[in-house]
């Protein structure tokens, strides 16, 4: 082999080697890109923690909603904060962590909205309820609201009107029926509507005014009268995303879930009706 043939062979070997290296790098790049694209197409779901402030009267329904939602969105962990709407609103106003507020009163949602603490465009009316008069299951002394005036009871429980929406509605009912002033010495005020129910169940009071949905949860009480709708303001539950939420998109997704057929069925099972108007 002469020098010229040897040089040509050497050049050919180098070119071949470089080509192989380039192809290898291209394949590696393609593989890496393919893997990246695959990862982008099916990213791992980000874990989200939602804290939801919920009026006490909705707690049983919302616990079922929680199970349904977490089956559909297992990456979302839901923590509820149940209480009176007034107390919850005050907590949010003072900076307590909360992503969503479900209130039993427009008043408290209005207050937070006016203070800029509700995310624009997220507020909507969700549920409706009714007020009823309940007594212990064994009590046969009270059959109507007017029996309260007749002195058939010693104590009547209602929520604190200044902070408990059910208490405010109860006061409106009793005032419209001309009973409130005469019952002043007999009224027992509670921190939320569930405490009214508990007091009636245990016999600590003779009667109480609660939401129809709360009365449905207990076999230890009986409903003796329903408050005529014209005796109180409409009982509407608004819901909204809190402006300071760090998970606004996830919070809105949960709010949207509350108007699906699955969730509507849960609410109706617990005696709620859906709000006639979302606004």
Phi, psi and omega per residue, in radians:
X1 nan 2.193 3.141
X2 -1.459 3.055 -3.073
X3 -1.085 -0.699 -3.098
X4 -1.123 -0.715 3.116
X5 -1.157 -0.679 3.132
X6 -1.129 -0.735 -3.139
X7 -1.118 -0.741 -3.137
X8 -1.111 -0.728 3.129
X9 -1.114 -0.670 3.140
X10 -1.138 -0.763 3.116
X11 -1.075 -0.752 -3.140
X12 -1.073 -0.682 -3.135
X13 -1.145 -0.731 3.141
X14 -1.137 -0.784 3.141
X15 -1.063 -0.763 3.135
X16 -1.073 -0.743 -3.137
X17 -1.117 -0.801 3.138
X18 -1.099 -0.670 3.119
X19 -1.109 -0.716 3.134
X20 -1.110 -0.721 3.125
X21 -1.114 -0.758 -3.129
X22 -1.085 -0.750 3.124
X23 -1.096 -0.726 3.128
X24 -1.066 -0.767 -3.139
X25 -1.148 -0.675 3.129
X26 -1.107 -0.720 3.132
X27 -1.131 -0.717 3.121
X28 -1.095 -0.718 3.136
X29 -1.134 -0.716 3.127
X30 -1.123 -0.752 3.115
X31 -1.061 -0.797 -3.123
X32 -1.086 -0.756 3.134
X33 -1.132 -0.703 3.123
X34 -1.078 -0.765 3.128
X35 -1.103 -0.732 -3.136
X36 -1.095 -0.773 3.137
X37 -1.115 -0.662 3.120
X38 -1.123 -0.722 3.121
X39 -1.105 -0.702 -3.133
X40 -1.161 -0.577 -3.094
X41 -1.268 -0.493 -3.117
X42 -2.350 1.170 -3.112
X43 -1.209 2.652 3.079
X44 -1.229 2.389 -3.090
X45 -1.149 2.308 3.137
X46 -1.325 2.367 3.113
X47 -1.280 2.283 -3.119
X48 -2.221 2.360 3.063
X49 -1.942 2.097 3.123
X50 -1.930 2.248 3.021
X51 -1.825 2.151 -3.026
X52 -2.128 2.110 3.115
X53 -1.546 2.081 -2.959
X54 -2.250 2.305 3.054
X55 -0.976 2.415 -3.024
X56 -0.978 -0.563 -3.061
X57 -1.217 -0.191 -3.110
X58 -1.852 0.077 -2.957
X59 -1.108 -0.676 -3.112
X60 -1.147 -0.782 3.117
X61 -1.123 -0.733 -3.076
X62 -1.206 -0.462 3.066
X63 -1.156 -0.651 3.078
X64 -1.244 -0.654 3.084
X65 -1.052 -0.704 -3.138
X66 -1.008 -0.815 -3.134
X67 -1.094 -0.726 -3.138
X68 -1.153 -0.702 -3.085
X69 -1.260 -0.700 -3.102
X70 -1.262 -0.359 3.003
X71 -1.248 -0.598 3.138
X72 -1.453 -0.535 -3.110
X73 -2.315 1.317 -3.038
X74 -1.121 -0.259 3.124
X75 -1.416 -0.124 -3.102
X76 -1.787 2.177 3.060
X77 -1.815 2.240 -3.081
X78 -1.920 2.270 3.036
X79 -2.105 2.158 3.141
X80 -1.668 2.548 2.974
X81 -2.137 1.759 -3.102
X82 -1.596 2.539 3.106
X83 3.029 -3.050 3.060
X84 -1.233 2.581 -3.092
X85 -1.052 -0.654 3.138
X86 -1.110 -0.782 3.133
X87 -1.135 -0.719 3.135
X88 -1.123 -0.744 3.132
X89 -1.089 -0.698 3.122
X90 -1.144 -0.674 3.103
X91 -1.091 -0.781 3.130
X92 -1.116 -0.735 3.139
X93 -1.070 -0.520 -3.116
X94 -1.586 0.088 3.042
X95 1.699 0.157 3.108
X96 -1.108 2.463 -3.117
X97 -1.071 2.242 3.092
X98 -2.845 2.363 3.121
X99 -1.725 -0.535 -3.075
X100 -2.448 2.527 3.077
X101 -2.168 2.129 3.034
X102 -1.982 1.910 -3.016
X103 -1.856 2.655 3.039
X104 -1.645 0.204 -3.084
X105 -2.625 2.412 3.050
X106 -1.171 -0.551 -3.051
X107 -0.963 -0.864 -3.054
X108 -1.253 -0.578 3.048
X109 -1.203 -0.657 3.088
X110 -1.052 -0.764 -3.117
X111 -1.047 -0.805 -3.132
X112 -1.181 -0.630 3.116
X113 -1.114 -0.783 -3.138
X114 -1.118 -0.495 3.134
X115 -1.533 0.082 3.106
X116 1.313 0.397 -3.071
X117 -1.794 0.078 3.091
X118 -1.988 2.327 -3.110
X119 -1.139 2.214 -3.140
X120 -0.973 2.322 3.074
X121 1.459 -0.077 -3.084
X122 -1.664 -0.275 -3.049
X123 -1.352 2.387 3.039
X124 -2.698 2.712 3.042
X125 -1.409 2.325 -3.040
X126 -1.943 -0.925 -2.980
X127 -2.256 2.879 3.002
X128 -2.292 2.725 -3.104
X129 -2.536 -3.109 3.121
X130 -2.454 2.795 3.124
X131 -1.808 2.445 3.112
X132 -2.372 2.761 3.052
X133 -1.732 2.199 -3.125
X134 -2.112 2.691 3.058
X135 -2.406 2.877 3.056
X136 -0.986 2.583 -3.049
X137 -0.970 -0.518 -3.089
X138 -1.569 -0.102 -3.044
X139 -1.406 2.200 3.120
X140 -2.048 0.180 -3.072
X141 -1.428 -0.457 -3.076
X142 -1.995 2.199 3.132
X143 -2.144 -0.153 -3.110
X144 -2.826 2.978 3.112
X145 -1.054 -0.638 -3.081
X146 -1.163 -0.362 3.085
X147 -1.186 -0.375 3.082
X148 -1.133 -0.671 -3.137
X149 -1.263 -0.498 -3.077
X150 -1.295 -0.018 3.085
X151 1.469 0.362 -3.129
X152 -1.365 -0.164 -3.100
X153 -2.264 2.654 3.070
X154 -1.690 -0.629 -3.092
X155 -2.383 2.392 3.102
X156 -2.223 2.202 -3.103
X157 -1.729 2.375 2.966
X158 -2.469 2.789 3.077
X159 -1.170 2.712 3.081
X160 -1.068 2.000 -3.032
X161 -1.030 -0.485 -3.080
X162 -1.330 -0.400 -3.073
X163 -2.259 -0.272 -3.092
X164 -1.941 1.980 -3.130
X165 -0.925 -0.725 3.125
X166 -1.074 -0.580 3.090
X167 -1.204 -0.663 3.113
X168 -1.170 -0.741 3.095
X169 -1.129 -0.693 3.125
X170 -1.086 -0.747 3.107
X171 -1.087 -0.714 3.110
X172 -1.068 -0.757 3.134
X173 -1.071 -0.895 -3.101
X174 -1.130 -0.621 3.118
X175 -1.188 -0.789 3.136
X176 -1.080 -0.608 3.137
X177 -1.519 0.142 3.124
X178 1.038 0.665 -3.125
X179 -1.991 -0.391 -2.968
X180 -1.059 -0.875 -3.092
X181 -1.066 -0.702 -3.108
X182 -1.263 -0.288 -3.107
X183 -1.746 0.095 -3.029
X184 -0.880 -0.775 -3.079
X185 -1.334 -0.211 -3.097
X186 -1.813 -0.155 -3.063
X187 -1.360 2.390 3.048
X188 -2.056 2.116 -3.079
X189 -1.693 2.434 -3.066
X190 -2.112 2.878 -3.076
X191 -1.376 -0.350 3.031
X192 -2.830 3.002 -3.027
X193 -1.176 -0.529 3.136
X194 -1.169 -0.469 3.083
X195 -1.241 -0.594 3.034
X196 -1.037 -0.850 3.138
X197 -1.015 -0.779 -3.134
X198 -1.085 -0.749 -3.140
X199 -1.089 -0.673 3.128
X200 -1.246 -0.721 3.132
X201 -1.027 -0.729 -3.060
X202 -1.520 -0.078 3.141
X203 1.385 0.206 3.082
X204 -1.184 -0.408 3.031
X205 -2.325 2.854 -3.098
X206 -1.548 -0.403 -3.107
X207 -2.789 2.876 3.114
X208 -2.794 2.786 3.075
X209 -1.935 2.143 -3.117
X210 -2.391 3.023 3.014
X211 -1.239 2.617 3.105
X212 -1.007 -0.617 -3.128
X213 -1.176 -0.562 3.098
X214 -1.231 -0.709 3.140
X215 -1.064 -0.574 -3.127
X216 -1.141 -0.372 -3.043
X217 -1.434 -0.157 -3.006
X218 -2.183 2.377 3.028
X219 -1.638 -0.006 -3.105
X220 -1.658 -0.001 3.096
X221 -2.247 2.823 3.034
X222 -2.266 2.514 3.087
X223 -1.520 2.139 -3.124
X224 -1.838 -0.294 3.121
X225 -2.824 2.560 3.022
X226 -1.848 2.374 3.141
X227 -1.231 2.238 3.076
X228 -0.995 2.381 -3.089
X229 -0.947 -0.531 -3.105
X230 -1.320 -0.093 -3.129
X231 -1.538 -0.076 -3.134
X232 -2.654 2.844 3.074
X233 -1.136 2.678 3.105
X234 -0.975 2.369 -3.126
X235 -1.623 1.698 -3.063
X236 -2.099 2.406 3.141
X237 -1.841 1.867 3.046
X238 -1.506 2.696 3.092
X239 -2.369 2.595 -3.140
X240 -2.796 2.806 3.030
X241 -1.505 2.362 3.139
X242 -1.334 2.393 -3.043
X243 -1.065 -0.572 -3.103
X244 -1.482 0.054 -3.137
X245 -1.047 2.366 3.072
X246 -1.506 -0.047 -3.091
X247 -2.278 0.931 -3.007
X248 -1.083 -0.704 -3.140
X249 -1.143 -0.780 3.122
X250 -1.151 -0.655 3.115
X251 -1.123 -0.762 3.130
X252 -1.140 -0.626 3.093
X253 -1.084 -0.682 3.098
X254 -1.163 -0.767 3.114
X255 -1.029 -0.746 3.124
X256 -1.082 -0.617 3.139
X257 -1.099 -0.473 -3.082
X258 -1.223 -0.177 3.110
X259 -1.946 0.274 3.063
X260 -1.447 2.851 -3.121
X261 -1.021 -0.676 -3.135
X262 -1.022 -0.834 -3.071
X263 -1.327 -0.643 3.091
X264 -1.007 -0.721 3.122
X265 -1.084 -0.659 3.107
X266 -1.135 -0.812 3.140
X267 -1.072 -0.759 -3.128
X268 -1.155 -0.615 3.079
X269 -1.041 -0.536 -3.124
X270 -1.687 0.207 3.011
X271 1.627 -0.012 3.116
X272 -1.447 2.671 2.911
X273 -1.981 2.696 3.129
X274 -1.336 2.533 -3.115
X275 -1.028 2.399 -3.117
X276 -1.181 -0.566 3.117
X277 -2.228 2.347 -3.141
X278 -1.322 -0.287 -3.086
X279 -2.005 nan nan
